[in-house]
């Protein structure tokens, strides 16, 4: 039987603007299979625009089974975009993280990804890009501290997203969301962490 995989998130996890096969959780599962690990296609609970609160509400509404072999979590950009602040993010992400941990077979089977920096994209034209960068860095420090403290893995893909400042091929036509090319770059960073997670017992 294939290993089970649950992907939780927002626009980045659902792959706004890319085809289904280009979504990074789908690419991750395929790449794991290509490397000899039998992982099934991911169940994705994600929607463009969701904050941490909204993702948490959706997980509770869908009530997925517990004991997933692999769980990934990437959420928080919309908390930052809506100006919720680090304190509120810390509170909501703590609850979201606890929920994700409860769905994973083991804490080590949960991988948290950092929030991309949308401030480098054309969509951010006219906004304070420095403030966006600073806030996202702060949010990511919170997520990294909470995730690793709970025994989960944390993967920092934010530096990769900042390459979009000088490479339009890394974004889709909306000038905001990552392209399949960018998501493939994420997979190179996530793959060894996922392999280790799946070997945890």
Secondary structure, DSSP 8 states (H G I E B T S, - for coil): --B-EEEEESHHHHTTTS-GGGSHHHHHHHHHHHTT--B---EEEE-TT--HHHHHHHHHHH---S-BSEEEEE--HHHHHTT--HHHHHHHHHHHHHHHHHHBSSGGGEEEE----GGGSGGGTTS-HHHHHHHHHHHHHHHHHHHHHTT-EEE--HHHHGGGGS-GGGB-TTSSSB-HHHHHHHHHHHHHHHHHHHH--
